[in-house]
Amino acid sequence: MKVGVPRETAAGERRVALVPETVKRLTGGGFEITVEPGAGESASFPDGEYESAGATLADDPYTADAVVKVQAPSADESARLREGQIVIGFLQPLTDREGVERLGERGVVAFAMESIPRITRAQAMDALSSQATVAGYKAALLAADRLPKFFPMLMTAAGTVAPAKVLVLGAGVAGLQAIATARRLGAVVSGFDVRPIVREQVESLGASFLDLGVIGEETAGGYARELSEEEQRRQQEALETRVPEFDAVITTALVPGRPAPRLIPASAVAAMRPGSVIVDLAAEAGGNCELTEPGEAVVREDVTIVGYTNLASTMPFHASQLYSRNVLAVLQHLAPQGELNLDWEDEITSAACVTRTKEVAA
């Protein structure tokens, strides 16, 4: 199978779908890799490293049998695709129906990385988790950078400085990584999640579990189920009371394909100490904080609210490295030894596919 790696064109996207490490593994396993010149530049992977790994540099990677990307193809990129071609990337099937329909009209066989089922056999393909790890880590760094206080306790000749108190809302992959990173930086950390099953994970990282009396179940995909209006109201009331106790709050609550649940009302922000920080990892879906402005860092009620989107792209080297390993696993699953073999009875193949031609479907 010939695999093309185009340069990402989406604004602010610095990641690349394959890095030299995974290119070398693929070329040694029956694949031919074509990389668009400069595709890895923004992630600190120069063209020469791709050539050394066995890739061919070419201006049109869209002629390959399969095209692997990070972001979904734009309208112009979709127009370069042909019927029967394989496309792999974050295709946003729940939120970008227009983009998926464009791929369907081109007759491509498209696999969405965010639709990979969360089962043991597919763990190596779980790009949502790998990129959430990066985002959670960066969120803790942003909180430490924006907070006008030290994170750790310091004992100096001028006296003792108390450690910062950090609250992480949501204990999925991003939340747990934010907890671990904030702890490494020396903060006193608390974590909250409506799923009681994650309490042990939060405490294993050295954080305390914040019990708000609101309990929800875990879905089959590992996410928290969406709370009822009454449960959301009680959660907001409890958080409004507790949030002002903390210097920094990192929010990570997301329900795939739905607006982000509102956890922190404006009244809770107003009650926080001046100089406090909120880092909202759910900004792309509207934000967990009522005052979040997606893509921006703003100051409201003397509180800094960071609503940057696509945080994984701000650490493109390791984000690309992790993502490319996910893509590698998907390619090896779809084309063992470099020969395409689409088994529609397989749970991973059928669940991840969002468009396919009639011929392939048969």
C-alpha positions, 0 to 999 in steps of 0.5 A: 500500500502507498501512503501519502502524508500531506502538510497540514493546512488548518490554521494553527495545526503544527502536528503531522500524521506520521513521523520518521520513526513510524515511517521507518516501521511502515517501510519495513513492513510492506508500505511505501510512504510519500511525504509532502516536503515540509510536512513535519517542519512545524513539529521539528521533523525535517525532510531529511529525516523522512528520507533517511527513514525510507520515505519519498518526498513528493509534492502530491501525496494525494495520489497514494492509495491511502492519505493520513492526516491530523485534521479533516481534509478541507474542501480543496483537499477533499477535491483532490481525493478519488473514489476508493481511496483510504483517508484516515484522520480526525474527521469530526463525524459528530460535529462536521457533517458537511465535511463527512458528506464531502468525503462521501461524495468523493467516494473515499473510504474514510476512517475517523480516529475519534471513532475508534472503539475504546476496547482493549484490542484497539488501545494502540489506536486510541488517538483521543487518549494520546492527544488528551495526554498532551492537552492535560500536561499543557493545561497544568503548565498554562495554569502554573504560568498564568497564576501569579503564585508559586505552585510548590511550597518554598521555604526561604530565608524570607519565610515559607511560601504556601503551595498553590491549591489546584482543582481538576474537574474531570478525571479522564485521560486529560484530567489525570495527566493534569493532576499528575503534572500539577502534583509534579510541580508541587501544587496541592491538588484535588480532583473531581469526577461524577464517576465514583470509579475513578476516585481510586485513580485520582488518589493514586496520583497523590490528589484528594478526591472532591466529593460533591455528592453528584454521581453519574455512571460510566458509559461503554466508551469510558465517558461519563454519561450526560447528567440530567438538568437536576443533577447539573443544577446540584453540581453547579451549586456545589462547585459554586461553593467549593471553586473559590477555595482554589487558586487554579481550576482545570476543567476537562469535562466533555461529552462527544458530539455535544456542547460541553457541560457548564460546570462553573457559572459566572457567579463562581468566577466572581467569588474566586480570589483575584489572580486565580486561573481557570484553564478550560480544556472543553473550550472547543465545545463551548467551554465548561466555564460560563465565561470562557471565550474559545480560542482566547485567554481573557480576564473576567472578575480579576480571574484569568480564563484560558480557553485555548483550543487544540492544545495538543498542537502547541506541543507538536513534537511529542503530540505528533509522535504519539498520534503517528503511533496511533495511525501506524496501528490503524494502518497495520490493522487495515492493511497487514503487511502492506496489503489492504484487507478491509474486514467489515465484520471486524468491530474496529474497522466497521466502527471507525469507518464513516464513509465507504463506496458501494463496491467496498461496502459489498 
